[in-house]
Amino acid sequence: MSNESVSIVQKLWNYCNVLRDDGVSYGDYVEQLTYLLFLKMADEQTKPPFNKPSTIPQGIDWQSLLEKDGDALEVHYRHILENLAKEKRMLGVIFRKSQNKIQDPAKLKRLIMLINDETWVGLDIDVKGEIYEGLLQKNAEDIKSGAGQYFTPRPLIKAMVKVVRPEPGMTICDPACGTGGFLLIAHDYIVNNYKIDIEQKRKLKYETFKGKDIVDAVVRLCVMNLYLHGIEVPIECGDSLISDPGERFEIVLTNPPFGKKSSITIVNGEGKADKESLIYERQDFWATTSNKQLNFLQHVKTLLKINGKVGIVVPDNVLFEGGAGETVRKKLLHECDVHTLLRLPTGLFYAQGVKANVLFFDRKPASETPWTKELWIYDLRTNKHFTLKESPLRYEDLMEFIKCYNPENRYNRKETERFKVFTYEELIKRDKVNLDIFWLRDASLEDTENLPDPDTLAHDIIENLQSALEQFTDIHQNLETDKNGSFSS
């Protein structure tokens, strides 16, 4: 991050600490910044050298905010939020269900003046993007806010994009887009790796990307994040799993949420409040299950064009769970070319105890014979230790995986200590087609002389216990639910 960005992020973040004394959380603060930044930038666009017509109706714009003080400011700010929420397109998405969380008018005025002191439109796009990403990162680090579940570590996204290799003209979707990390980094990859003409730039800005998320506030942050990076695309708010949207894409990159519980059952797009776990009965799904990750895996397959490519983060249970899990894995291996699996270490995600992997596959045309010939597995988990703060994952930690993946020609690969190949015949013979495969010895279990330090050991034990408890709970719930469910052929 540039010095300019660091300075502005620090300035804005220092003021957040003042507001926290009034009970304003990090998440609430970033949300208020989003509203105010958008109003300020819209105002800047109306002045030289831009001189554009205002996108904000007069009387509820930035200038009207600057004119108010005290209680009148707080009342007027609420009035602005209520009215802009009724607008269409990007305005409506940014301000949908918006509320003022800064009740002290003096502190609201101070934040407005803090933003007013900077010229935002004049800042380089990379700088604006860095500033907002910096704020989102800090928000994610505040685990109590719960925002971390929507923030995938950027080094991991960068590596996934690097091996999937998006190209100009390809359509790219994230059906669980969070704050837009996959879309942004895919955009940067295309800009930095290809010479693109004016028409391609236009398509990249308006037509290449599609995103959806189930949480209003997160969709707002995503839209603003993309906008500050110069990308203006529709980001929908809603449940991606309810139905087949009909649209197909060349690339899907996603890290679906790890949570599983909900209060409704979805049957052919209609909700019924009669079960604890969420079930989706869709004609395009291979199996009916309450396991949200298995449902996302099936949904992602549907979203792909023929020969389309996927990189999806999935928890361990997707690899070994029986019942619907076995059905989905068999179908996936047969109908798609499931070619690469990256076993991730713990300590990467803000959701505790998560053991996850990245599955890479290509959708293929109908065939009597299985499309998957070989699955290559890279183990970045065994004997690796990462934590969010003291020892976070870096892009450099994924360089060996990228080299082994060989994105220039993945049909020319070589086995290494951490990279092994398994044939379709070997996989299909495994009990329940279990893809949770490992072969390296865990040094911490054998070498008592060189155990990790107590903090790392305690952290690993807690993560393993949390993960095991979550998996047992999931399996129990899914077994109970699947007794009443059905499997589609």
N, C-alpha and C positions, 0 to 999 in steps of 0.2 A: 504494500500500500504506500502511495506517495506521501511525502511530508505534508502536502496541502490537505490531503484526505484525512490523515491522522489528526491534524490540528482541528479540523472541523468536527470530526467524529468525537474527539475528546471534549471539545467545547459543548457540543450537544449532549454528550453523555454525562458530563459533570453536572449539567442542569437537571438531568434525570434524577441524579442522587438527591438533589434538593426536593424534587417533587415526591420522591419515595416517602419522605417524612409525612406527606399528606395522603399516603396510601395509594399513590399512582404506581402501578407495577411497570416493569420494563415493557411488557407487551402493550399495555395501555398507552405508554409514552410513545412508542414507535408508531402506534396507530394515530395518535394526535399529530405527530410530526408529519405523517403521510397526508393528512387532510390539509395542514397548513402549508407544507411544501408545494402541494399541487396548486393551491390558491396563489401562492407567491409566484410560481413559475408561469402560471396562466397570465398573471398580471405583467410579468416581464416581457411576455410575448407580444403584448399590445404596444410596447414602447420601441423607440429606435434601437437597433437598425431593423427590427422585425416588422413592427407596425401592423400586426395581424389583428383581425377582429377578435374581440374577447369571446372565449368559450364559456365564460361564467356570466350569468345574467347580472346586469347592473343593480347595485343596491345590496347584493349578497356576495360581492367580490372582495379581493384583498384590500383595496383602498377603503372600503366601508368598515373593515375590521380595524384599520389603523386609526380611524377617526373616533373610535369608542374607547371608553375607560370605565373602570369600576363595574358595578352590577350591570350597567347597560351593555358593556362588552360581553359579559357572560351570556346575557339574554340574546344578544344579537348573534353570537357565535352558534348558539343552539338553533336559532332561526335559520342560519346559513346551512347547517348540517341537515336539518329537516327538509329544506327545500331542494338541496342538491341531490338528496337521496331519491327524489322523484324524477330526476333527469334520466335521459337514455344513454346508452353506450357506455364509454369509459367513465364518464362522470357518475352515472348511476351505480356502476360497479365499485368505484372508489369510495363513494359515500353511502352505499347501501347499509342500512341499519346503524348508521353512525351516531355516536353519542359523545357529548363532552365529558371527559373524565377529570378535567382540571377545574375543580370547583372554586378555587381562590382566584378572583379576577386579576389581582396584582401579579400572580405567578403566570397566569395565562398571557397577560400583557408582556411580561418579560420574555416569554418564549417567542411570542410574535415578533418582538423587536430583535431577538437573537437571530431569527430566520431572515428578518428584513435587512439585517446588516450585510448579508451575503448576496452576491449576484449569482443565482443558481443556473439560469439558462446559459450564461456565459462560460460556465465551467465546462471543461472537456467531458465528453460522455463517460470516458473511463473513470474520471475523478468522481463524477456524480454517482456512477454505479458502485465504485469502491466505497464511497461514504455510506450508501444505503446498505450494501452488503455488510459493511463493518457493524452497522447498527443491528442488522438481523442476526449476525454472528453473536454479538453481545446479548441479544435477546434470547437466543437459543441456549447460551451458556447459563442463563438464569433458570436452572432446572425447575424451580418451583412454579415458574410461569406456565410450564407445559408446552412451551413453543418449540422446544428442542426436537420433538417428534416430527416436526415438519422441516427440519434442517439436516440434510445429508452432508457429511463431510466433503468439502470441495475437492480435496485430492482424489477421493474415490470416484466422484463424478467425472473428474478430468480424465482419469485412467479409463473409465468405461466409455467415454466419448472417443478417446484416442483409438481404442481398438475397434469400435463400431464404425468409425470413419464416415460421418455424415458428409454429403456432397451438396453443392448448390443445386437447387431444384427439387431436392428430396423433401417430403413432408414428414414432420417430426412431432410426435405426441407424447405427453406425459399425463396419464389419466389420474394421477395422484400427485399433482405438481408442487404442493407445498409453496415455498416462496420462489419457485421458478429456477432453481439451480441447474437442472438438467437442460432446460431450454436455453438458458443464458450461455452455458459453457459450450453447448452444441453450436450456438450462434457464433461465439468467439472462435471456435475451431474452424468453421467454414470461412470466416473473414480472414483468419491468419494463415490458412493453408491453400487458398485459391484466389486467383485474380477474377474478381466478379465485375460484370458490367452494370450499367445503370438499371436495367430491367431486373437483373438478378438481385441487386440491392433492394429494389422496391419489393420484390417477392419475399426477400429475407425479412424485411421489416413488417410486412402486412399479411403474408400468406403461408409462410413456411411452418409456423409453430401453432400447436393447439394444446391447451391445458385445461384441467378440471380438478377441482378439489371440493371436499364436502363441507369445509368450514368457511363461513363468510369472511371472517377477519383475515384468514390466511390468503384467500383469493384476493382480497384488497392489497395485502402486502406484495403478493406476486405481481399483480397488475402494475403497481407502482414501481417495483423492482425492474420489471421489463421496460416500462416507460422511461425510466431514468437511464436505461442502457440503450435507448433508441429503438425499442421494439414495441409495436402496437398491434397486438393480436387479441382475439377473444379468449378470455379465460372464464370458463363457466363455473358456477357454484352449484353443486349437486352431487348425488351419489352416482359415481361412474358405473357401478355394478348393476343398477336397476334394469338396464336394457341395452341392447345392441344399438349404438348410435347410427349405424349404417355407414359412417365414414371410415375409410381405410387409409393406412399410412405406410410409408417406406421404412420408417424407424420408430420404435417405441423405446424410450428410456425412462425408467421409473423406480421409485422405492416406495411401494405401497405402505400404508400405516400398519403397525404391528398389532393394534388392538383388534378384538374380535367380537365383543359383546354389543348388542343393540336390543331394541325393544320391539322390533317388528319383523314380520316375515314378508318377503317380497315374492309374490306369485304373479307372473306375467305383467309386471309393472305396477301392480296394485298392492298397497300396504295393508297388512292385517296385524293388529296388536294381540297376537295369541301365543307367541313364543319368546323366550329370553334371547335366543341366538338368532342372528339374521340369516335367512335362507333365501337363495335366489334360484327360482326355477326358470331357466332360460333354454330355449330350443338349441341355441348354439353352444351350450355347455355340455361337456362330456359327463359330468357328475353333479348331483345336487348335494350340497354340503354346507355346513355353517362355518367352515374354515375360510375366513376372509382372504387369506393369502392364496389358497387353492383357487378361490373364485377370481381373484385378480389375475392369476396365471392364465386361467381360461379366457378371461376378458381380453387380456393382452394379445392372446393368440387370435381372437376374433378381430381385433383392431388392425391386424397386419394385412397388407397386400401380399399376394403371392411373391415369394422371395424377399419379403420384408424382414428386417432384422430387429432383434430384441436384446436389451440388456436390462434385467430386472433383479432387484434385491429381494431375496426370499429367506425367511427364517428356516432353521434346520428341520422343523417338523414337516415342511413341504417335501423334504427329501426322503423321509422315512415313514410317515404316517400311513397306516393301512386304510382299508375301505375305499373312500373316495380318493384318497391320496394315491393309492396304487392304481386305480382306474385312470386318473389324470396323467400319472407318469407314463403308463403304458401308451396311452393315446398320444402324448406329447412326443415320445420317442419314435412313434410310428409315423405321425403326420408332419412332424417338423424335424429339421436337422439340429438336434441338441448337441452342440459341438464343444462347449467349454463351460466349466464350473470353477469359480473362484471361491475357495473357502476363506471367509473373512475372520480375522481375530476378534476377540471381545474388546470392549473398551472404546469402540468407535462411535457408538450412537448414544444419544441423550436418554433413550429409553434403556433402563438398567437391565442387565442379565440377558441381553439379546445375543443369540448366536446366529449369525446370518451368512449368506452366500450370495454371489452374483451368478445368475444363470444366463447364458448367451445361447440363443437359438434363432434359426431362420424358418419362416413358414414356407411350406412347399405345396405343390399341387397334389390332388388325390392320387394315391398309389397303393397297389396291392402289397408291395414290399416296403419295409420300414425305411424312412429317410435317414435316420440316425445310423451311421456306420461306426463312429468312434466318439467317445466322450473323453475329452482331455480335462483333467482336474489339477488345479494349482492350489497347493496348501500353504496359505499365508497365515495359518492359525497356530499350528504346532510350534512350540518354543518361541512364540512371538508375544510380546507384551506391550500393549498400548493403553494409555489413559487419555481422557479428554483434555486435561490441563497440563500434567507434568510431562507426558510423553505422547503427544498426539500423532496420528498418522500423517506422514508427509508424502508428497507425490513421489519423492525419491524411493520410498519404501515399496512402491508399486512398479518401479522401473523393470525389475527382473520379470515380473508377471507379464508386462507389456511385451518385453523381448521374447519371452517364451510363447506368448499368444501369436506373435508374428503377424500383425494386422495386414502387412503388405501381401502376404500369401499364407493364410492359415492352414493350407493343405501341405505345407512344408514345415513340419515341427519336429523337435527332438525332445526326448525325455530327459529330465534332470532329476535331482534329488527331490525337488518339490513339485515336479510336473510329470504326471503319469497318464497314460492312455488306457482306456478300457473299451473293449469292443461291445457292440450291441448284444452279441450272444452272451458275453459275460454279464452284462447288466440285466438282461431279461431273466437270467437264471437265478439272480439274487432273490432272497426271500422278500416278497412284496415289492420287488423291483426297487430295493432300497438304494438310493444314490448317495447316502451319507457315508462316503468311503474315505478312509484315512489309512496311512501306511507308515508314517514317520513315528519314531519313538519319542515320547514326551520326556525330555531330559529331567524335568523337575520331579518326575515320578521315580527315576532311577538313580540320579546322582545326588545323594543326600549331602555330599560335601559342598555342593554349589547350588543350594536352594536359593530361589529369589528372595529379596529382602522381605521382612514380615508384612509390610504394607501391601506389596504386590501380591504376596501369597494370600493375605486376607481378602484383598479385592477380588482375586480369581475365585476363591472359595465362595464368596457372596454371589458373584456373577453366576457361577455354576449352579448354586442352590436355587437362585431366583429363576434361572432358565429351566432347570429341571421341574420346579414347581409349576411354572407356567405351562410347560409341555404336558405334564400329567393332567393339569386342569383342562387344557385344550382337548386332549385325547378323550377324557371322560365326557366332556360336553359334546364333542363331535359324535361319540358313540351313542349317546343318549338321543341326540338330534337325528342322526342317520338311521336310527331304528324306525323313525317315522318318515324318513325321506326315501328317495328312489334314485337309481342310477340310470342315466340315459346312455344308450349304446352309441 
